[in-house]
Structures are given as structure tokens and as C-alpha cells.
């Protein structure tokens, strides 16, 4: 699954990389650790505005949710959408045909289970460039306040060889789109077969990873800082 990721690339570089401009109201800053359960606003590019980078909240709220309390509860369960069942789940199936988005990132975190412990890893493209997760999005209207809340979910797939070693219990990974498939993912006329065909594990050869410290799970120190990404060695892992 994917509950933690980064987007540290400067604003102008993101705009150049994705040929899109930030919404004038977007207050973007680099994020070294986004925890999905905080539901913070993160940069996405949606199918209805493919040349604009907007900030959407992580954790999709379906349009049919009736109240804010239910919305809050459900958003914890919709950080990820399993690509193999995306057309079956009530929370997701309405959004796959037309409401697809690029979720901008430059790395993500997963934990390896070993020696009765969990070891955090940071995973990124081996050329250190930003990329896009495959996502779906929704606009939910709060009937009490009239506020429109924009949300998204990241699609996941089976782990590739590298991720199967790191995320070695559930063996899942987020769908990282090939650069040449990013604009296709936003096209409005894709068939179900074409959509599912894009939801494949990225080739392991395109990824790199290293272990990091447990700052990422610290309760006393904010992990949203650059040093959370620094390599950290666990001697016991070398013995495996």
C-alpha cells in the first residue's frame, strides 16, 4: 500500500516537468513526509484541468457521502484504491472512467519486516526525478457549509521485484505511471481495458531505495524535514 510519500521538487521544476502551472491560489511548499492520515492538501493534475496543478486532499470522499463525520471516517479508508478491484468498489468505481488524476511525487516510504522489527525505506526513481502516481479524484459538497472538498486516492498494484523485498508482507506498491503514459492516463475516452492496462508495476530497474532512520515514526519530532530522507544503516539487516 502507500500511506507516506514525498514531493520535494521546487515549484518551477514541477511546472516544467509536467507542462502545467500551479493554480494561483495554491500555497505549495516542498513536503518531505506526507502521512496520509493527516489528509493534507497535495499537488495533483486532474483530467478536467490537465494543464493546471491543484492541491487536493489525500483520502477520497465519494460524492454520495451525506455528512462530514462519515466523510472523515471514510477518507481514512480511501487513501489507496486496489487497482485489481477498482471497478467493483462503491467508493471508487464512479471515478475511474472520467475522474483520473496524476498525483505528483518524487519518492515514497515503505517498511520491511525483518528480525521481528520494521525498517523504513525511502524509494525513488534512480534518476531522482519527480513522477506521477495514478490517482482518481472526487469533489464532495458539504451540505451544511456548502464547501466543496477536493480529494483523491492513489491506486496500488502488485509489488515489483524490488518492492516485494522491501514491502515483504503485503507485497504491494503504488502505481507509478511511465512518463509516456501520464497524459494518456488523463484522456477521457479510454476503455476499461486500456485503463487497467496502465495499472502495472513499474520496472524495478527504474527504482532505487535506501533505509532511513525511524525519525519518520517519531512522536516527539516532526518528520516533515529533509533529514528524514537521509540514508541510515541498520547493522542487523546486513546479516540477513
C-alpha positions in Angstrom: 0.0 0.0 0.0 1.1 3.6 0.1 0.4 5.8 3.1 3.5 8.0 3.1 5.2 9.9 0.3 7.2 13.0 -0.6 7.1 15.9 -3.0 10.2 18.0 -2.5 10.8 19.2 -6.1 10.7 23.0 -6.3 7.6 24.6 -7.8 9.1 25.8 -11.1 10.7 22.4 -11.7 7.4 20.7 -11.2 5.7 23.1 -13.7 8.4 22.4 -16.3 8.4 18.6 -15.7 4.6 18.3 -16.1 3.9 21.1 -18.5 1.4 22.6 -16.1 1.1 25.6 -13.9 0.1 25.8 -10.3 -3.4 27.2 -9.5 -2.9 30.8 -8.5 -4.4 30.0 -5.0 -2.1 27.0 -4.4 0.2 27.5 -1.5 2.7 24.9 -2.4 5.9 24.1 -0.5 8.2 21.0 -0.6 6.9 18.2 1.7 9.5 15.7 3.0 6.9 13.4 4.6 3.2 13.4 3.9 1.3 11.0 6.2 -2.0 10.0 4.5 -3.9 10.0 7.7 -3.3 13.8 8.1 -5.2 14.3 4.9 -3.1 17.3 3.9 -3.5 19.0 0.5 -1.1 17.7 -2.1 -0.4 18.6 -5.7 -2.3 16.8 -8.4 -3.2 17.2 -12.1 -6.8 16.3 -12.9 -8.4 15.1 -16.2 -10.7 18.1 -16.2 -7.8 20.6 -15.9 -4.8 18.9 -17.4 -2.6 22.0 -17.6 -3.1 23.1 -14.0 -1.5 21.8 -10.8 -4.1 21.9 -8.0 -4.0 21.0 -4.3 -6.3 18.1 -3.3 -6.7 16.4 0.0 -5.5 12.8 0.2 -8.3 10.4 1.1 -11.1 10.3 -1.5 -14.6 11.3 -0.3 -17.3 9.9 -2.6 -19.9 12.4 -3.8 -22.7 10.4 -2.2 -21.4 10.7 1.4 -24.1 12.6 3.3 -22.3 14.2 6.3 -18.8 15.4 7.4 -18.4 12.7 10.1 -18.9 9.9 7.6 -16.6 11.7 5.2 -13.9 11.9 7.8 -14.2 8.2 8.7 -14.3 7.1 5.1 -11.3 9.2 4.0 -9.1 7.1 6.2 -10.1 4.0 4.2 -9.7 5.6 0.7 -6.1 6.7 0.8 -5.4 3.8 -1.6 -7.5 2.0 -4.2 -6.6 -1.5 -5.2 -6.3 -1.5 -9.0 -7.5 -5.1 -9.4 -10.9 -4.3 -7.9 -11.2 -0.7 -8.8 -14.4 -1.3 -10.9 -16.1 -3.2 -8.1 -15.8 -0.9 -5.1 -18.6 1.6 -4.5 -16.2 4.2 -3.2 -14.1 4.2 -6.4 -16.0 2.8 -9.5 -17.7 6.0 -10.4 -14.5 7.9 -10.7 -12.3 5.6 -12.8 -13.9 6.3 -16.2 -13.5 10.1 -16.2 -12.1 11.3 -12.9 -8.4 10.2 -13.1 -5.5 12.3 -12.0 -1.7 12.4 -11.7 -0.5 12.6 -8.1 2.8 14.3 -8.2 5.6 12.8 -6.1 9.3 12.2 -6.0 9.5 9.4 -3.5 7.6 7.2 -1.1 8.1 5.2 2.1 7.6 1.5 2.9 8.6 -0.8 5.8 10.5 -4.1 5.6 9.6 -6.7 8.2 12.7 -8.5 9.5 14.3 -9.7 12.7 11.0 -9.0 14.5 11.2 -5.3 13.6 10.1 -3.0 10.9 12.7 -1.0 8.9 11.7 2.1 7.0 12.9 2.5 3.4 12.8 5.5 1.1 12.0 4.6 -2.6 12.5 6.9 -5.6 13.4 6.9 -9.3 17.0 6.1 -9.9 17.4 9.4 -11.8 15.9 11.3 -8.8 13.3 12.9 -10.9 9.7 13.6 -9.9 7.0 11.2 -11.2 3.2 10.6 -11.0 1.2 8.1 -9.2 -2.0 7.0 -10.9 -4.9 8.5 -9.0 -8.7 9.1 -9.0 -10.4 12.2 -7.6 -13.8 13.4 -6.3 -15.4 16.7 -5.4 -17.6 16.4 -2.3 -20.1 19.1 -1.2 -20.5 19.6 2.5 -24.3 20.2 2.7 -24.0 22.0 6.0 -21.5 24.6 4.9 -21.6 24.5 1.1 -17.9 23.9 1.0 -16.5 21.8 -1.9 -13.8 19.5 -0.7 -11.5 18.1 -3.4 -10.0 14.7 -2.6 -8.0 11.9 -4.3 -6.9 8.3 -3.9 -3.7 6.6 -5.1 -4.0 3.4 -7.0 -1.9 0.4 -6.0 -0.8 -2.8 -7.7 1.3 -5.9 -7.1 4.8 -5.3 -6.0 7.7 -5.5 -8.5 10.8 -7.4 -7.5 12.4 -4.6 -5.6 9.2 -3.7 -3.7 8.5 -7.3 -2.9 11.7 -7.4 -1.0 11.0 -4.1 0.8 7.3 -4.4 1.4 7.7 -8.0 2.1 4.5 -8.8 3.9 1.7 -7.3 1.8 3.9 -7.1 -1.3 2.0 -4.1 -2.8 3.2 -0.8 -4.3 1.7 2.4 -5.7 1.1 2.6 -9.4 3.9 4.8 -10.8 3.0 5.8 -14.4 5.6 5.7 -17.1 6.3 9.2 -18.2 5.0 8.4 -21.7 1.7 7.2 -20.2 1.0 10.2 -17.9 -1.1 12.2 -20.4 -2.8 9.1 -21.6 -4.0 8.4 -18.0 -5.8 11.7 -18.2 -7.6 11.1 -21.5 -11.4 11.0 -21.2 -12.2 8.3 -23.8 -10.1 5.3 -22.5 -11.8 1.9 -22.4 -11.8 -0.2 -19.2 -9.2 -2.4 -20.8 -6.9 0.5 -21.6 -7.2 1.9 -18.1 -6.5 -1.4 -16.4 -3.5 -2.0 -18.8 -1.9 1.2 -17.4 -2.1 0.0 -13.8 1.1 -2.2 -13.8 4.1 -2.3 -11.5 6.9 -0.1 -12.7 10.1 -1.9 -13.7 12.4 -2.4 -10.7 15.3 -1.2 -12.8 13.9 2.3 -12.8 13.8 2.5 -9.0 16.3 2.9 -6.2 15.9 2.7 -2.4 17.7 3.0 0.9 16.9 2.5 4.6 16.2 5.6 6.6 16.1 6.4 10.4 12.9 5.9 12.5 12.5 9.7 12.6 9.6 9.0 10.2 7.6 7.5 13.0 8.8 9.9 15.8 6.1 11.2 18.2 8.4 13.9 19.6 9.9 15.3 16.4 8.2 16.4 13.2 9.3 14.0 10.4 8.4 16.6 7.7 12.1 17.7 7.4 14.9 17.0 4.9 16.8 14.7 7.2 14.0 12.1 7.2 15.3 11.1 3.8 18.9 10.6 4.8 20.4 7.1 4.5 20.6 5.2 7.8 22.3 1.9 8.3 20.8 -1.0 10.4 23.7 -3.4 11.0 21.4 -6.3 11.7 20.0 -6.2 8.1 23.5 -6.8 6.7 23.4 -10.2 8.4 20.3 -11.4 6.6 
